[in-house]
Amino acid sequence: MNIDNILKNIEREDGLSRTLGMEFISTPEPDTLKARMAVDDRNKQPFGFLSGGASLALAENLAGVGSMAACPGKMALGINVHGNHVKAMPYGGTVTAYGKLIHKGHTLHVWSIEVKNDEGELVSSVQVTNYVIDPQKK
């Protein structure tokens, strides 16, 4: 999925993905997408591991970027995020989120996202449902 046009808006407008250090990456397959995030002071919990909330934020942001790339000119709003954290991710590493669009309806998209560590081991499994609508006039 090519996200070059979406990245321009994210870099200019988005605060959370920039604040947490997310990097979104195009993939050659039409219904897949990737993102990376270093585990550092921006997204760790007090014990020195990646915060579960940061993992969910990475997944939700990845799904949002993907839905907007799949439906140019539309806005994607996360309406449900469900995740299971299965492995701790220590400070200093990098997680990579691999997203796959598993349902593309007219207004609802469902994404399956696997967040993995540097060794390719599953850290979190997340499902995101997006509501896809026309943008609101400002």
C-alpha positions in Angstrom: 0.0 0.0 0.0 1.5 3.3 -1.1 1.1 6.0 1.6 3.3 8.8 0.2 0.4 11.3 -0.1 -0.9 10.5 3.4 2.6 11.0 5.0 2.7 14.6 3.9 -0.5 15.3 6.0 0.7 13.2 8.9 4.1 15.0 9.1 2.3 18.4 9.1 -0.8 17.8 11.2 -0.5 14.7 13.4 0.7 15.1 17.0 0.5 11.6 18.5 2.4 9.6 16.0 5.1 12.3 15.9 5.2 12.5 19.7 5.6 8.8 20.1 8.1 8.5 17.3 6.1 6.4 14.8 7.4 6.0 11.2 5.0 4.7 8.6 6.2 2.6 5.7 4.7 1.7 2.3 4.5 -1.9 1.3 4.1 -3.5 -2.2 0.9 -5.3 -1.3 -2.4 -3.2 -1.7 -4.0 -4.1 1.7 -0.9 -4.1 3.9 1.1 -1.5 5.7 4.0 -1.2 8.2 5.1 1.2 10.9 8.2 1.3 13.2 8.6 2.8 16.6 11.7 2.9 18.8 11.1 2.1 22.5 12.5 5.2 24.3 11.5 7.8 26.8 8.5 8.9 24.7 6.6 5.6 24.9 8.0 3.6 27.8 6.2 2.8 31.1 7.8 3.4 34.5 9.5 -0.1 34.6 11.4 0.5 31.3 9.3 -1.4 28.9 7.1 -0.3 26.0 3.8 0.9 27.3 0.8 -1.2 26.2 -1.0 2.0 25.4 1.8 3.0 23.0 1.5 -0.3 21.3 -2.3 0.2 20.8 -1.7 3.8 19.6 0.8 2.5 17.1 -1.7 -0.1 15.8 -4.6 2.4 15.7 -2.5 5.1 13.9 -1.3 2.5 11.4 -4.8 1.3 10.7 -6.0 5.0 10.2 -3.2 5.7 7.8 -4.1 2.5 5.9 -7.8 3.2 5.7 -7.1 6.7 4.4 -4.7 5.4 1.8 -7.3 2.8 0.8 -10.0 5.5 0.5 -8.4 8.7 -0.8 -10.2 11.8 0.3 -11.9 10.1 3.2 -11.3 10.4 7.0 -10.7 7.3 9.2 -11.8 7.3 12.8 -10.9 4.4 15.1 -14.1 3.2 16.8 -12.8 0.0 18.3 -9.3 -1.1 19.3 -8.7 -4.5 21.0 -5.3 -5.8 21.8 -3.5 -8.6 23.6 0.1 -7.9 24.8 2.0 -11.2 24.9 5.6 -10.3 25.3 7.4 -7.4 27.1 9.4 -5.1 24.9 12.5 -3.6 26.7 13.7 -0.1 26.4 16.2 0.5 23.5 14.7 -1.8 21.0 12.3 -1.2 18.1 8.9 -2.6 17.4 7.5 -3.0 13.9 3.7 -3.1 13.3 2.5 -5.2 10.4 -1.1 -4.3 9.4 -3.5 -6.2 7.1 -6.9 -4.9 6.0 -9.2 -7.9 6.6 -12.5 -6.2 5.8 -13.1 -3.2 3.6 -16.7 -2.1 3.6 -18.1 1.3 2.5 -17.9 2.8 6.0 -16.2 0.1 8.2 -12.7 -1.2 7.8 -11.2 -3.9 10.1 -7.5 -4.2 10.4 -5.4 -7.0 11.9 -2.1 -5.8 13.3 0.8 -7.7 14.7 3.4 -5.7 16.7 6.8 -7.6 16.7 10.2 -7.0 18.3 13.6 -6.9 16.6 13.8 -10.7 16.5 10.4 -11.0 14.8 8.6 -12.2 17.9 5.0 -11.2 18.6 4.7 -8.4 21.2 1.1 -7.5 20.7 -1.8 -8.7 18.5 -4.3 -5.9 17.8 -7.6 -5.5 15.9 -8.7 -2.1 14.9 -12.1 -1.1 13.4 -12.3 2.3 11.6 -15.3 4.3 10.6 -14.6 5.8 7.2 -16.4 9.1 6.4 -16.2 12.2 4.3 -14.0 14.9 6.0 -15.8 17.6 8.0 -15.6 21.2 6.7 -13.5 23.4 9.0 
